[in-house]
Amino acid sequence: MEKPQNGEEKEETTASFCGYDSLHRLLKDNLNPHHFQEVSRLLTGLNCGKALEAVSLPESATSLSAEHGFDIQAFSFCADKELLREPRIVRVGLIQNSIVLPTTAHFADQKKAIFEKLKPIIEAAGSSGVNVLCLQEAWMMPFAFCTREKRWCEFAEPVDGESTKFLQSFALKYNMVIVSPILERDINHGEVIWNTAVVIGNHGNIIGKHRKNHIPRVGDFNESTYYMEGNTGHPVFETAFGKIAINICYGRHHPLNWLAFGLNGAEIVFNPSATVGELSEPMWPIEARNAAIANSYFVASINRVGTETFPNQFTSGDGKPAHADFGHFYPAIGTAC
């Protein structure tokens, strides 16, 4: 995003912050370095008494970023040095991406296009030494649950289905754990649909799965049209790089949901999401940090990005005219500790 030139007012875009793609970018472009550092300290805190440090990435990752047109950033969260124990360093990767084809395209083509888009991004994560990688909620499809149309269930797949097989090769190649939030079709129990995160081990094995605990019912945007609250509880998965859990999307609004993962021993809790500005943007920078502080673990949150337009207009139970999109998924990736 370009900032306004010569004091002229920037035309409003679909970005969330006055034409900027993030609050961070808006502040950095409009404050002098000292003021920006002070504002960042107040908004995001300090890491062991120091500002957050950027991490240098290998040329193999930055060249993929330049060639395929995606942004890549890396930062370090350090702990105080101990005298008797060596530090345990875990590198976490979070992917936020838009869909590729119009939602009117053939479903198989839509999914294939997303796979192709993510290949170089996952390669960049792997070449950067990422140990645990998490994708956004329902990454393998448009977030079509606002439409209440049954046909979008065609994107649902078994836990060991096409999306998992696509990611298993990367997990094995890069010795990397991958958290894959999908729309699940439980073929062993009447093909019930679930909102599920599949945990793929660093050897390409399936460690387990977690199904979304809390389902939003906002106006007529009711995800229970497609799936109900999950039945997996609050599992914590033992991986080669630590104990991880997944608090899917709407569960971030529920403090006891966060607490349960902590009581079960989680060290890192991922929060793959799909939410728009009007619903939750003011809460986004607060909830993950609150959860991390209250429960003494790391939190890694991811939102979708862009605006997804659907062929048939729908209403949202708010008295407003029918519309063809759910809203703008604001760019937001955050880590807290």
C-alpha positions in Angstrom: 0.0 0.0 0.0 1.2 3.5 -0.8 0.8 6.3 1.7 -0.8 9.6 0.8 1.5 12.0 -1.0 1.8 15.8 -0.4 -0.7 15.8 2.3 -3.5 14.7 0.0 -6.2 12.5 1.5 -5.9 8.9 0.4 -8.9 7.4 -1.4 -10.5 4.7 0.8 -9.8 1.2 -0.3 -10.9 -2.2 0.9 -8.0 -2.1 3.4 -8.9 -1.8 7.0 -7.0 1.2 8.2 -7.6 4.3 6.1 -6.2 2.8 3.0 -3.3 0.9 4.8 -3.2 -2.8 5.0 -2.4 -2.8 8.8 -2.3 -0.6 11.8 1.4 -1.3 12.0 2.0 0.0 8.5 -0.2 3.1 9.1 1.7 4.1 12.3 5.2 3.3 10.8 4.5 5.4 7.7 3.2 8.4 9.6 5.3 8.6 12.8 8.9 9.4 13.2 11.0 6.5 14.3 11.2 7.5 18.0 7.4 8.0 18.3 6.7 4.8 16.4 8.9 2.9 18.8 7.1 4.4 21.8 3.7 3.7 20.3 4.7 0.1 19.5 6.0 -0.3 23.1 2.6 0.7 24.4 0.6 -1.3 21.9 2.6 -4.5 21.8 4.9 -4.4 24.9 8.6 -5.2 25.1 10.4 -8.5 24.7 12.7 -8.9 27.7 13.0 -5.2 27.9 13.8 -4.7 24.2 11.8 -3.9 21.1 10.7 -6.9 19.0 13.7 -7.9 16.8 13.4 -8.8 13.1 15.0 -12.0 11.9 17.0 -12.2 8.8 15.6 -14.7 6.3 17.6 -16.8 3.8 17.9 -15.8 0.2 16.0 -18.9 -0.8 12.9 -17.6 1.1 13.2 -13.9 0.0 13.6 -14.9 -3.6 10.4 -17.0 -3.5 8.6 -14.0 -2.0 9.8 -11.7 -4.7 9.1 -14.2 -7.5 5.6 -15.1 -6.4 4.5 -11.7 -5.0 3.9 -12.5 -1.3 5.1 -10.7 1.8 7.3 -12.5 4.3 8.3 -11.2 7.7 10.0 -12.8 10.7 10.5 -11.7 14.3 12.0 -13.2 17.5 10.5 -13.5 20.9 13.3 -14.2 23.4 13.2 -15.4 26.9 15.6 -14.5 29.7 18.7 -16.6 29.6 18.9 -19.3 32.2 22.1 -20.6 33.9 21.4 -24.3 34.0 19.3 -25.0 30.9 20.0 -24.4 27.2 17.3 -22.4 25.4 14.7 -24.3 23.4 14.2 -22.4 20.1 11.0 -23.1 18.2 10.3 -21.3 14.9 6.5 -20.9 14.2 5.1 -19.9 10.8 1.7 -18.5 10.0 0.2 -18.2 6.6 -2.5 -15.7 5.6 -3.7 -15.9 2.0 -6.6 -14.9 -0.3 -8.4 -17.2 -2.6 -7.3 -17.3 -6.2 -10.3 -17.9 -8.6 -13.8 -16.4 -8.5 -16.2 -18.4 -6.4 -18.1 -19.1 -9.6 -15.3 -21.3 -10.9 -15.4 -25.1 -10.7 -14.8 -26.2 -7.1 -11.9 -28.5 -8.1 -10.3 -25.7 -10.0 -10.7 -23.3 -7.0 -9.0 -25.8 -4.7 -6.2 -26.6 -7.1 -5.5 -22.9 -7.6 -5.2 -22.4 -3.8 -2.8 -25.4 -3.6 -0.6 -23.9 -6.3 -0.6 -20.5 -4.6 0.5 -22.0 -1.3 3.3 -24.2 -2.7 5.9 -21.4 -2.9 4.7 -19.9 0.4 5.1 -23.2 2.2 8.5 -23.7 0.5 9.6 -20.4 1.8 8.5 -21.3 5.3 10.4 -24.6 5.1 13.6 -23.0 3.8 13.4 -20.5 6.6 13.5 -23.3 9.2 10.0 -23.1 10.4 9.3 -25.9 12.9 5.5 -25.6 13.2 3.4 -24.1 10.4 -0.3 -23.1 10.7 -2.7 -22.2 7.9 -5.9 -20.1 8.2 -9.4 -21.4 8.9 -10.8 -23.4 6.0 -7.8 -22.5 3.9 -8.7 -24.9 1.1 -11.9 -23.1 0.1 -13.8 -19.8 0.1 -15.3 -19.0 3.5 -18.8 -19.6 2.1 -20.7 -20.3 5.3 -22.3 -16.9 5.2 -24.4 -18.0 2.1 -26.2 -20.9 3.8 -26.1 -22.8 0.5 -25.5 -26.5 0.8 -23.4 -26.9 -2.3 -20.3 -25.5 -0.5 -20.2 -28.7 1.5 -18.6 -30.3 -1.6 -15.3 -28.8 -0.4 -15.5 -31.0 2.7 -13.0 -33.9 2.8 -11.8 -36.6 5.2 -9.1 -35.9 7.7 -6.7 -37.9 5.5 -8.1 -36.4 2.3 -6.6 -34.3 -0.5 -5.5 -31.3 1.5 -3.7 -33.4 4.1 -2.0 -35.4 1.4 -0.9 -32.1 -0.2 0.7 -30.9 3.0 2.2 -34.2 4.2 5.0 -34.0 1.6 6.1 -30.6 2.8 6.0 -31.8 6.5 8.3 -34.7 5.6 10.5 -32.6 3.3 11.2 -29.9 5.9 10.9 -31.8 9.1 7.9 -29.5 9.9 4.7 -29.9 11.9 1.7 -28.4 10.0 -1.7 -27.4 11.4 -4.3 -27.6 8.6 -7.7 -26.2 9.3 -10.2 -27.8 6.8 -13.9 -28.5 6.3 -14.1 -32.1 7.4 -16.4 -34.8 6.1 -16.5 -37.6 8.7 -17.0 -40.6 6.4 -17.1 -43.1 9.3 -20.1 -41.4 10.9 -22.7 -40.6 8.3 -20.6 -38.0 6.5 -21.2 -35.4 9.2 -19.5 -32.1 8.5 -17.1 -30.5 11.0 -14.8 -27.5 11.1 -11.6 -29.2 11.9 -7.9 -28.6 12.3 -5.7 -31.6 11.3 -2.3 -31.8 12.9 0.4 -33.3 10.6 3.6 -34.5 12.2 7.1 -33.7 11.0 7.4 -37.2 9.6 4.3 -36.7 7.5 2.1 -38.6 9.9 -1.3 -37.5 11.2 -0.9 -36.8 14.9 -4.6 -36.0 15.5 -7.4 -33.5 14.9 -9.4 -30.9 16.8 -13.0 -29.8 15.9 -14.1 -26.2 16.5 -15.6 -25.8 20.0 -17.7 -22.6 19.6 -19.9 -21.8 16.6 -20.9 -18.2 15.8 -24.6 -17.3 15.4 -24.6 -13.6 14.4 -27.8 -12.6 12.8 -28.4 -15.1 10.0 -24.7 -15.8 9.7 -25.1 -19.1 11.5 -22.3 -21.6 10.9 -24.5 -24.4 12.4 -26.2 -24.4 9.0 -23.1 -26.5 8.1 -21.6 -28.0 11.3 -22.2 -28.0 15.0 -19.9 -27.5 18.0 -17.0 -30.0 18.0 -16.8 -33.1 20.1 -13.0 -33.3 20.7 -12.8 -31.2 23.8 -9.5 -29.3 24.3 -6.8 -31.7 23.1 -3.1 -30.8 23.3 -0.8 -32.5 20.8 2.7 -33.6 21.7 4.9 -32.8 18.8 8.7 -32.9 18.2 8.8 -29.1 18.8 6.4 -28.7 21.8 2.9 -29.1 23.0 0.4 -27.4 20.8 -3.3 -26.7 20.7 -5.7 -25.1 18.2 -8.5 -22.7 19.3 -10.4 -22.3 16.0 -11.8 -18.8 15.2 -14.8 -17.9 17.3 -13.4 -19.8 20.3 -11.1 -16.8 20.9 -14.1 -14.9 22.4 -14.4 -17.5 25.2 -11.9 -17.2 28.1 -12.6 -20.6 29.5 -11.9 -22.1 26.1 -8.3 -20.6 26.3 -8.0 -21.8 29.9 -8.9 -25.4 29.1 -6.0 -25.7 26.6 -3.6 -24.3 29.2 -4.8 -26.7 31.9 -4.2 -29.5 29.5 -0.5 -28.4 29.1 -0.4 -26.4 25.9 2.8 -24.4 25.2 1.6 -22.8 21.9 -2.0 -22.2 21.0 -2.9 -21.4 17.4 -6.0 -19.4 16.5 -6.8 -19.8 12.8 -9.7 -17.5 12.0 -11.9 -16.0 9.3 -13.5 -12.8 10.6 -14.3 -9.4 9.2 -13.8 -5.8 10.4 -17.3 -5.0 11.4 -17.5 -8.1 13.7 -14.3 -8.2 15.6 -11.4 -6.1 14.4 -11.2 -3.9 17.6 -10.9 -7.1 19.7 -8.3 -8.8 17.5 -5.1 -7.2 19.0 -6.4 -7.7 22.5 -7.8 -11.2 22.8 -4.6 -13.2 21.9 -2.4 -11.2 24.2 -4.9 -11.5 27.0 -5.0 -15.3 26.5 -1.2 -15.5 26.5 -0.9 -13.4 29.6 -3.6 -15.2 31.5 -2.6 -18.7 30.6 1.2 -18.5 30.4 1.6 -19.9 26.9 2.3 -18.5 23.4 -0.6 -17.6 21.1 -0.4 -17.4 17.3 -3.4 -15.9 15.5 -4.2 -15.8 11.8 -7.0 -14.2 9.9 -8.0 -14.7 6.2 -7.4 -11.7 3.9 -9.4 -10.0 1.1 -13.0 -9.9 0.1 -14.7 -13.0 -1.2 -17.8 -12.4 -3.4 -20.4 -15.1 -4.0 -22.7 -15.6 -7.1 -26.0 -15.4 -5.2 -26.8 -12.6 -2.8 -27.8 -13.4 0.8 -29.0 -11.5 3.8 -27.4 -11.4 7.3 -30.4 -10.9 9.5 -29.5 -7.3 10.3 -32.2 -5.6 8.3 -29.7 -4.5 5.6 -30.2 -5.3 1.9 -29.0 -8.6 0.5 -25.3 -8.6 -0.5 -22.8 -10.9 -2.2 -19.9 -10.8 0.3 -19.5 -11.5 4.0 -17.2 -8.4 4.4 -13.5 -7.6 4.3 -11.1 -10.1 6.0 -8.7 -7.6 7.6 -5.0 -8.5 7.3 -4.0 -9.7 10.7 -1.3 -12.1 11.9 -0.2 -11.9 15.5 1.9 -13.7 18.0 1.8 -13.1 21.8 3.6 -14.5 24.7 
